[in-house]
């Protein structure tokens, strides 16, 4: 078997060498060894993308996400950077790491040059989060689904009352099934009394819903 310590420095060389290995972990070791040496930016990006795919295949989501982030940092065009950051968001969703989701989301938004590009990023993340939440529901991973829906309400990606109502309804159902009756009632009230999400012009974010928003006196 070819040695993983014999590294390469160009994309064609790295790609050719990868094809000589048969196991995922051997390919990962080779790519990691390649990154330990000085490489041109395009070769580093190639290695990180290959590592992201390899780690994702083995369900090692944080490592896959970190390599996707590294690939974005090495990307030349804003289009590629946005694409890689959005893929990073999807990987962090697998482990519900909202802090890292926020970081990747903000980086993608900073790469957007137009309002249209920003809306496209928001829609992409919204759909990815909805799909992941629905997948959690189908697997009866209700707590994970609820956390993802809750985060969706806090992010500036929900644009219509219909979308907000759908998420609020799902949260009501999920919290009821989880035995979180207080939260279930809270979301039921939210569904009856639609709330205008408040955006923060400084961070382009949405602040969390308060008891005041719900018409409930704080104790």
Backbone as CSV, one residue per row, in Angstrom:
resi,resn,N_x,N_y,N_z,CA_x,CA_y,CA_z,C_x,C_y,C_z
1,UNK,0.840,-1.199,0.000,0.000,0.000,0.000,0.875,1.250,0.000
2,UNK,0.457,2.251,-0.762,1.219,3.497,-0.857,1.256,4.195,0.501
3,UNK,2.362,4.850,0.776,2.523,5.541,2.055,1.791,6.878,2.059
4,UNK,1.129,7.179,3.178,0.421,8.460,3.308,1.391,9.585,3.652
5,UNK,2.646,9.214,3.960,3.639,10.230,4.315,4.268,10.863,3.076
6,UNK,4.091,10.197,1.926,4.586,10.750,0.673,3.534,11.713,0.160
7,UNK,3.744,12.992,0.402,2.719,13.978,0.080,2.942,14.591,-1.290
8,UNK,1.945,15.353,-1.734,2.004,16.034,-3.018,1.670,17.497,-2.798
9,UNK,1.941,18.339,-3.803,1.758,19.777,-3.610,0.858,20.453,-4.640
10,UNK,0.407,19.733,-5.645,-0.507,20.314,-6.633,-1.777,19.485,-6.673
11,UNK,-2.856,20.078,-7.177,-4.137,19.362,-7.223,-4.041,18.071,-8.037
12,UNK,-3.470,18.092,-9.254,-3.358,16.839,-10.013,-2.572,15.771,-9.266
13,UNK,-1.481,16.175,-8.593,-0.672,15.210,-7.845,-1.450,14.644,-6.656
14,UNK,-2.129,15.517,-5.936,-2.904,15.084,-4.765,-4.042,14.161,-5.192
15,UNK,-4.750,14.538,-6.252,-5.870,13.742,-6.739,-5.405,12.367,-7.208
16,UNK,-4.288,12.324,-7.931,-3.751,11.051,-8.420,-3.348,10.153,-7.259
17,UNK,-2.719,10.764,-6.248,-2.283,9.998,-5.080,-3.482,9.464,-4.297
18,UNK,-4.526,10.269,-4.174,-5.724,9.835,-3.450,-6.303,8.550,-4.029
19,UNK,-6.245,8.432,-5.352,-6.831,7.274,-6.032,-6.073,5.981,-5.759
20,UNK,-4.892,6.095,-5.171,-4.122,4.887,-4.855,-4.500,4.306,-3.501
21,UNK,-5.298,5.051,-2.723,-5.715,4.580,-1.401,-7.128,4.009,-1.469
22,UNK,-7.377,2.973,-0.681,-8.685,2.313,-0.721,-9.577,2.636,0.474
23,UNK,-9.019,3.056,1.570,-9.815,3.321,2.772,-9.987,4.794,3.068
24,UNK,-11.137,5.146,3.661,-11.427,6.548,3.988,-10.420,7.131,4.962
25,UNK,-10.100,6.400,6.017,-9.199,6.924,7.029,-7.781,7.098,6.479
26,UNK,-7.401,6.248,5.527,-6.090,6.389,4.900,-6.062,7.651,4.047
27,UNK,-7.152,7.912,3.323,-7.246,9.131,2.511,-7.202,10.372,3.409
28,UNK,-7.909,10.288,4.540,-7.925,11.407,5.486,-6.521,11.682,6.009
29,UNK,-5.813,10.620,6.380,-4.450,10.774,6.894,-3.547,11.423,5.841
30,UNK,-3.673,10.984,4.596,-2.871,11.546,3.513,-3.167,13.029,3.321
31,UNK,-4.440,13.389,3.281,-4.822,14.787,3.088,-4.359,15.668,4.240
32,UNK,-4.465,15.148,5.455,-3.991,15.901,6.621,-2.480,16.113,6.539
33,UNK,-1.766,15.095,6.064,-0.311,15.234,5.905,0.027,16.269,4.837
34,UNK,-0.769,16.293,3.776,-0.543,17.293,2.729,-0.673,18.705,3.287
35,UNK,-1.655,18.902,4.154,-1.912,20.237,4.702,-0.857,20.685,5.712
36,UNK,0.000,19.765,6.131,1.057,20.127,7.075,2.221,20.828,6.381
37,UNK,2.235,20.760,5.048,3.290,21.434,4.295,2.745,22.703,3.651
38,UNK,3.623,23.519,3.130,3.198,24.732,2.446,2.587,24.358,1.098
39,UNK,1.339,24.783,0.895,0.631,24.472,-0.346,0.084,25.751,-0.956
40,UNK,-0.036,25.796,-2.274,-0.731,26.936,-2.885,-2.190,26.934,-2.452
41,UNK,-2.828,28.092,-2.510,-4.195,28.239,-2.009,-5.174,27.263,-2.643
42,UNK,-5.073,27.041,-3.960,-6.026,26.148,-4.621,-5.863,24.707,-4.153
43,UNK,-4.618,24.299,-3.876,-4.383,22.939,-3.389,-4.904,22.772,-1.962
44,UNK,-4.713,23.800,-1.133,-5.241,23.752,0.235,-6.762,23.647,0.206
45,UNK,-7.392,24.451,-0.653,-8.852,24.401,-0.768,-9.316,23.008,-1.194
46,UNK,-8.621,22.426,-2.162,-8.948,21.087,-2.646,-8.862,20.064,-1.512
47,UNK,-7.788,20.129,-0.740,-7.613,19.186,0.377,-8.714,19.338,1.421
48,UNK,-9.040,20.573,1.749,-10.084,20.797,2.761,-11.449,20.305,2.278
49,UNK,-11.749,20.505,1.007,-13.026,20.025,0.469,-13.089,18.505,0.483
50,UNK,-11.991,17.866,0.118,-11.941,16.404,0.140,-12.068,15.876,1.568
51,UNK,-11.423,16.574,2.507,-11.530,16.173,3.910,-12.951,16.363,4.439
52,UNK,-13.584,17.462,4.044,-14.966,17.702,4.468,-15.871,16.570,3.999
53,UNK,-15.697,16.152,2.755,-16.501,15.043,2.217,-16.211,13.742,2.957
54,UNK,-14.930,13.488,3.214,-14.540,12.240,3.876,-15.059,12.177,5.309
55,UNK,-14.939,13.287,6.040,-15.428,13.303,7.420,-16.953,13.222,7.459
56,UNK,-17.624,13.893,6.533,-19.087,13.839,6.489,-19.561,12.411,6.194
57,UNK,-18.854,11.711,5.313,-19.209,10.327,4.978,-19.143,9.436,6.218
58,UNK,-18.235,9.764,7.104,-18.085,8.991,8.344,-18.882,9.605,9.496
59,UNK,-19.754,10.557,9.187,-20.641,11.215,10.155,-19.865,11.986,11.226
60,UNK,-18.697,12.422,10.873,-17.867,13.222,11.790,-18.116,14.699,11.454
61,UNK,-19.313,15.160,11.835,-19.819,16.447,11.371,-18.963,17.654,11.761
62,UNK,-18.498,17.782,13.005,-17.696,18.963,13.352,-16.418,19.074,12.523
63,UNK,-15.735,17.956,12.316,-14.517,17.983,11.507,-14.834,18.318,10.052
64,UNK,-15.948,17.797,9.561,-16.365,18.111,8.197,-16.662,19.601,8.069
65,UNK,-17.360,20.148,9.058,-17.723,21.566,9.033,-16.489,22.461,9.110
66,UNK,-15.534,22.104,9.956,-14.331,22.929,10.093,-13.517,22.945,8.800
67,UNK,-13.489,21.822,8.112,-12.765,21.782,6.845,-13.509,22.547,5.759
68,UNK,-14.828,22.549,5.808,-15.591,23.341,4.842,-15.347,24.829,5.084
69,UNK,-15.249,25.209,6.357,-14.931,26.602,6.690,-13.542,26.977,6.170
70,UNK,-12.595,26.068,6.341,-11.234,26.322,5.866,-11.208,26.455,4.345
71,UNK,-12.026,25.664,3.659,-12.115,25.756,2.197,-12.675,27.111,1.789
72,UNK,-13.654,27.594,2.550,-14.236,28.916,2.263,-13.197,30.013,2.443
73,UNK,-12.365,29.882,3.462,-11.330,30.882,3.706,-10.311,30.928,2.574
74,UNK,-10.120,29.792,1.921,-9.153,29.728,0.819,-9.781,30.033,-0.538
75,UNK,-11.107,30.153,-0.583,-11.788,30.420,-1.851,-11.445,31.816,-2.363
76,UNK,-11.447,31.968,-3.677,-11.064,33.227,-4.302,-12.264,34.126,-4.560
77,UNK,-13.358,33.552,-5.032,-14.536,34.347,-5.381,-15.541,34.379,-4.238
78,UNK,-16.313,35.449,-4.171,-17.364,35.548,-3.155,-18.418,34.460,-3.359
79,UNK,-18.679,34.116,-4.614,-19.661,33.068,-4.909,-19.253,31.747,-4.276
80,UNK,-17.974,31.368,-4.433,-17.488,30.125,-3.843,-17.491,30.202,-2.320
81,UNK,-17.082,31.347,-1.780,-17.082,31.509,-0.331,-18.483,31.305,0.242
82,UNK,-19.473,31.952,-0.377,-20.854,31.817,0.081,-21.302,30.366,0.006
83,UNK,-21.008,29.718,-1.108,-21.394,28.321,-1.308,-20.816,27.430,-0.217
84,UNK,-19.530,27.618,0.100,-18.878,26.786,1.116,-19.394,27.110,2.520
85,UNK,-19.647,28.385,2.809,-20.183,28.743,4.122,-21.582,28.148,4.322
86,UNK,-22.393,28.134,3.260,-23.727,27.549,3.363,-23.634,26.044,3.607
87,UNK,-22.670,25.401,2.970,-22.467,23.972,3.222,-21.995,23.739,4.654
88,UNK,-21.183,24.668,5.153,-20.737,24.576,6.544,-21.927,24.659,7.494
89,UNK,-22.851,25.589,7.212,-24.059,25.713,8.028,-24.806,24.384,8.075
90,UNK,-24.983,23.744,6.917,-25.704,22.469,6.856,-25.024,21.394,7.691
91,UNK,-23.705,21.426,7.735,-22.965,20.438,8.533,-23.115,20.699,10.025
92,UNK,-23.069,21.972,10.439,-23.255,22.290,11.858,-24.671,21.972,12.322
93,UNK,-25.629,22.002,11.397,-27.007,21.656,11.751,-27.122,20.213,12.229
94,UNK,-26.231,19.364,11.736,-26.279,17.951,12.110,-26.053,17.742,13.600
95,UNK,-25.391,18.727,14.238,-25.130,18.615,15.674,-25.755,19.778,16.447
96,UNK,-26.622,20.542,15.771,-27.316,21.659,16.413,-26.368,22.610,17.135
97,UNK,-25.237,22.910,16.495,-24.288,23.862,17.073,-24.651,25.257,16.565
98,UNK,-25.521,25.946,17.303,-26.077,27.209,16.823,-25.061,28.342,16.820
99,UNK,-24.088,28.285,17.723,-23.057,29.310,17.725,-22.255,29.258,16.426
100,UNK,-21.896,28.052,15.989,-21.132,27.897,14.763,-22.001,28.161,13.528
101,UNK,-23.290,27.821,13.623,-24.219,28.142,12.533,-24.270,29.646,12.335
102,UNK,-24.383,30.382,13.438,-24.434,31.844,13.373,-23.164,32.418,12.743
103,UNK,-22.006,31.878,13.139,-20.740,32.383,12.611,-20.652,32.185,11.102
104,UNK,-21.014,30.987,10.639,-20.947,30.699,9.204,-21.968,31.535,8.442
105,UNK,-23.150,31.714,9.031,-24.205,32.521,8.416,-23.734,33.961,8.239
106,UNK,-23.140,34.517,9.283,-22.658,35.906,9.227,-21.535,36.070,8.202
107,UNK,-20.649,35.075,8.129,-19.569,35.138,7.144,-20.133,35.118,5.723
108,UNK,-21.142,34.281,5.506,-21.770,34.221,4.183,-22.415,35.551,3.829
109,UNK,-23.091,36.152,4.820,-23.756,37.435,4.583,-22.750,38.535,4.262
110,UNK,-21.580,38.491,4.895,-20.546,39.491,4.634,-19.980,39.377,3.223
111,UNK,-20.126,38.206,2.623,-19.631,37.988,1.256,-20.658,38.388,0.201
112,UNK,-21.878,38.682,0.630,-22.941,39.042,-0.318,-22.809,40.507,-0.723
113,UNK,-22.842,40.763,-2.010,-22.667,42.121,-2.520,-23.976,42.861,-2.759
114,UNK,-25.078,42.136,-2.874,-26.362,42.762,-3.170,-27.437,42.265,-2.219
115,UNK,-28.527,43.019,-2.153,-29.669,42.617,-1.323,-30.232,41.291,-1.820
116,UNK,-30.190,41.086,-3.121,-30.686,39.835,-3.706,-29.841,38.647,-3.249
117,UNK,-28.521,38.846,-3.200,-27.632,37.779,-2.731,-27.914,37.448,-1.262
118,UNK,-28.152,38.482,-0.456,-28.436,38.263,0.965,-29.734,37.493,1.165
119,UNK,-30.753,37.833,0.370,-32.026,37.113,0.471,-31.866,35.664,0.047
120,UNK,-31.028,35.434,-0.971,-30.784,34.065,-1.436,-30.108,33.241,-0.339
121,UNK,-29.172,33.852,0.389,-28.493,33.173,1.495,-29.495,32.831,2.596
122,UNK,-30.338,33.812,2.952,-31.339,33.586,4.001,-32.300,32.462,3.610
123,UNK,-32.749,32.473,2.358,-33.683,31.440,1.900,-33.032,30.064,1.904
124,UNK,-31.764,30.016,1.509,-31.053,28.744,1.488,-30.924,28.162,2.892
125,UNK,-30.552,29.003,3.851,-30.399,28.542,5.225,-31.752,28.161,5.821
126,UNK,-32.763,28.960,5.530,-34.112,28.661,6.031,-34.578,27.288,5.561
127,UNK,-34.428,27.019,4.272,-34.878,25.747,3.724,-34.067,24.586,4.297
128,UNK,-32.764,24.778,4.450,-31.925,23.723,5.013,-32.335,23.400,6.450
129,UNK,-32.643,24.441,7.227,-33.042,24.229,8.617,-34.413,23.573,8.710
130,UNK,-35.326,23.975,7.834,-36.658,23.362,7.821,-36.574,21.889,7.451
131,UNK,-35.766,21.580,6.449,-35.615,20.188,6.012,-35.001,19.348,7.124
132,UNK,-33.990,19.898,7.808,-33.355,19.161,8.893,-34.310,18.970,10.070
133,UNK,-35.087,19.996,10.394,-36.056,19.886,11.488,-37.104,18.826,11.177
134,UNK,-37.586,18.804,9.932,-38.575,17.806,9.528,-37.975,16.398,9.572
135,UNK,-36.693,16.290,9.219,-36.023,14.991,9.283,-35.935,14.515,10.733
136,UNK,-35.639,15.443,11.662,-35.622,15.096,13.082,-36.996,14.597,13.536
137,UNK,-38.045,15.278,13.081,-39.393,14.878,13.472,-39.712,13.460,13.008
138,UNK,-39.331,13.148,11.772,-39.608,11.815,11.225,-38.879,10.728,12.008
139,UNK,-37.737,11.093,12.605,-36.968,10.139,13.402,-37.373,10.180,14.879
140,UNK,-38.437,10.958,15.170,-38.904,11.139,16.550,-37.842,11.768,17.451
141,UNK,-36.939,12.534,16.855,-35.963,13.302,17.631,-36.569,14.684,17.896
142,UNK,-37.603,14.687,18.737,-38.421,15.889,18.914,-37.657,17.036,19.558
143,UNK,-36.793,16.720,20.501,-36.037,17.775,21.168,-35.125,18.500,20.181
144,UNK,-34.446,17.745,19.319,-33.584,18.349,18.303,-34.394,19.196,17.329
145,UNK,-35.557,18.674,16.944,-36.422,19.413,16.018,-36.885,20.723,16.649
146,UNK,-37.285,20.662,17.919,-37.758,21.861,18.615,-36.662,22.917,18.713
147,UNK,-35.458,22.494,19.031,-34.341,23.434,19.139,-34.074,24.128,17.804
148,UNK,-34.193,23.365,16.726,-33.934,23.943,15.403,-35.035,24.924,15.016
149,UNK,-36.288,24.569,15.292,-37.403,25.482,15.008,-37.282,26.763,15.841
150,UNK,-36.900,26.603,17.111,-36.733,27.776,17.975,-35.656,28.708,17.424
151,UNK,-34.575,28.114,16.953,-33.496,28.939,16.401,-33.949,29.649,15.130
152,UNK,-34.775,28.980,14.351,-35.292,29.595,13.131,-36.072,30.865,13.441
153,UNK,-36.847,30.844,14.516,-37.623,32.023,14.894,-36.727,33.186,15.303
154,UNK,-35.533,32.868,15.800,-34.622,33.913,16.269,-33.779,34.509,15.152
155,UNK,-33.645,33.782,14.051,-32.790,34.240,12.957,-33.581,35.087,11.958
156,UNK,-32.922,36.029,11.287,-33.607,36.903,10.327,-33.807,36.255,8.967
157,UNK,-34.400,35.058,8.969,-34.576,34.338,7.712,-36.048,34.046,7.394
158,UNK,-36.924,34.231,8.384,-38.349,33.985,8.183,-38.991,35.274,7.672
159,UNK,-39.589,35.211,6.500,-40.055,36.438,5.844,-41.565,36.610,5.794
160,UNK,-42.345,35.558,6.075,-43.798,35.682,5.972,-44.484,35.190,7.241
161,UNK,-45.695,35.696,7.468,-46.485,35.257,8.615,-46.829,33.779,8.503
162,UNK,-47.042,33.294,7.276,-47.374,31.883,7.062,-46.250,30.989,7.541
163,UNK,-45.004,31.368,7.216,-43.853,30.581,7.660,-43.734,30.605,9.182
164,UNK,-43.922,31.781,9.773,-43.827,31.891,11.237,-44.902,31.046,11.915
165,UNK,-46.119,31.101,11.370,-47.216,30.330,11.963,-46.930,28.834,11.892
166,UNK,-46.383,28.392,10.757,-46.071,26.967,10.600,-45.061,26.525,11.660
167,UNK,-44.013,27.324,11.856,-42.978,26.972,12.828,-43.536,26.999,14.246
168,UNK,-44.335,28.014,14.546,-44.942,28.126,15.879,-45.872,26.940,16.157
169,UNK,-46.637,26.537,15.158,-47.531,25.379,15.308,-46.736,24.109,15.591
170,UNK,-45.633,23.932,14.843,-44.803,22.750,15.058,-44.204,22.756,16.459
171,UNK,-43.799,23.925,16.926,-43.228,24.033,18.275,-44.275,23.718,19.336
172,UNK,-45.518,24.149,19.092,-46.579,23.830,20.032,-46.796,22.331,20.132
173,UNK,-46.846,21.670,18.984,-47.058,20.217,18.940,-45.890,19.477,19.584
174,UNK,-44.680,19.862,19.210,-43.491,19.171,19.721,-43.347,19.324,21.235
175,UNK,-43.560,20.541,21.734,-43.439,20.752,23.172,-44.514,20.015,23.941
176,UNK,-45.686,19.898,23.357,-46.758,19.124,23.994,-46.363,17.656,24.099
177,UNK,-45.802,17.112,23.009,-45.379,15.709,23.011,-44.204,15.467,23.946
178,UNK,-43.390,16.504,24.138,-42.236,16.394,25.031,-42.613,16.620,26.496
179,UNK,-43.877,16.957,26.741,-44.324,17.191,28.110,-43.974,18.566,28.632
180,UNK,-43.584,19.451,27.745,-43.255,20.823,28.154,-44.504,21.678,27.998
181,UNK,-45.407,21.525,28.907,-46.731,22.127,28.772,-46.699,23.651,28.778
182,UNK,-45.831,24.229,29.617,-45.740,25.689,29.669,-45.311,26.247,28.314
183,UNK,-44.315,25.607,27.705,-43.852,26.053,26.391,-44.908,25.799,25.323
184,UNK,-45.613,24.675,25.444,-46.661,24.356,24.473,-47.747,25.430,24.493
185,UNK,-48.149,25.853,25.704,-49.159,26.907,25.843,-48.628,28.227,25.300
186,UNK,-47.355,28.500,25.570,-46.740,29.749,25.101,-46.796,29.834,23.581
187,UNK,-46.465,28.742,22.910,-46.476,28.767,21.450,-47.900,28.768,20.881
188,UNK,-48.823,28.169,21.640,-50.223,28.232,21.217,-50.716,29.677,21.241
189,UNK,-50.321,30.417,22.283,-50.689,31.831,22.379,-50.036,32.645,21.267
190,UNK,-48.798,32.319,20.940,-48.104,33.016,19.865,-48.819,32.801,18.541
191,UNK,-49.334,31.583,18.344,-50.041,31.280,17.101,-51.332,32.062,16.963
192,UNK,-51.969,32.339,18.112,-53.219,33.097,18.081,-52.979,34.596,17.964
193,UNK,-51.784,35.018,18.412,-51.468,36.436,18.387,-50.132,36.630,17.678
194,UNK,-50.155,36.724,16.328,-48.909,36.805,15.548,-48.006,37.922,16.047
195,UNK,-46.724,37.630,16.057,-45.732,38.568,16.566,-44.861,39.060,15.429
196,UNK,-44.662,40.346,15.383,-43.731,40.936,14.420,-42.326,40.774,14.967
197,UNK,-41.498,39.967,14.284,-40.140,39.744,14.751,-39.348,41.044,14.678
198,UNK,-38.629,41.355,15.717,-37.910,42.622,15.809,-36.467,42.452,15.368
199,UNK,-36.066,43.143,14.329,-34.722,43.031,13.796,-33.774,44.026,14.453
200,UNK,-32.556,43.608,14.593,-31.508,44.465,15.133,-30.713,45.018,13.965
201,UNK,-30.796,46.311,13.682,-30.096,46.878,12.527,-28.585,46.756,12.609
202,UNK,-28.058,46.573,13.819,-26.611,46.470,13.983,-26.100,45.097,13.575
203,UNK,-26.858,44.053,13.960,-26.397,42.687,13.707,-27.221,41.970,12.667
204,UNK,-28.273,42.632,12.178,-29.203,42.002,11.229,-29.778,40.737,11.840
205,UNK,-29.992,40.761,13.136,-30.528,39.595,13.819,-31.917,39.850,14.336
206,UNK,-32.460,38.872,15.017,-33.787,38.978,15.594,-33.687,38.662,17.067
207,UNK,-34.203,39.547,17.913,-34.096,39.276,19.337,-35.090,38.212,19.747
208,UNK,-34.809,37.551,20.860,-35.682,36.480,21.322,-37.038,37.036,21.749
209,UNK,-38.056,36.198,21.609,-39.400,36.582,22.009,-39.460,36.696,23.526
210,UNK,-40.051,37.777,24.017,-40.159,37.978,25.456,-41.596,37.752,25.908
211,UNK,-41.804,37.707,27.253,-43.156,37.568,27.776,-44.000,38.777,27.383
212,UNK,-43.363,39.945,27.266,-44.082,41.150,26.861,-44.677,40.985,25.461
213,UNK,-43.899,40.361,24.566,-44.389,40.105,23.211,-45.643,39.235,23.235
214,UNK,-45.682,38.325,24.203,-46.786,37.357,24.259,-48.004,37.894,25.010
215,UNK,-47.875,39.075,25.576,-48.980,39.621,26.333,-49.096,39.023,27.724
216,UNK,-47.952,38.485,28.225,-47.944,37.852,29.546,-47.166,38.754,30.495
217,UNK,-47.738,39.060,31.633,-47.033,39.870,32.615,-45.897,39.067,33.220
218,UNK,-44.700,39.673,33.252,-43.564,38.981,33.856,-43.749,38.957,35.367
219,UNK,-43.275,37.877,35.975,-43.438,37.707,37.425,-42.146,38.100,38.110
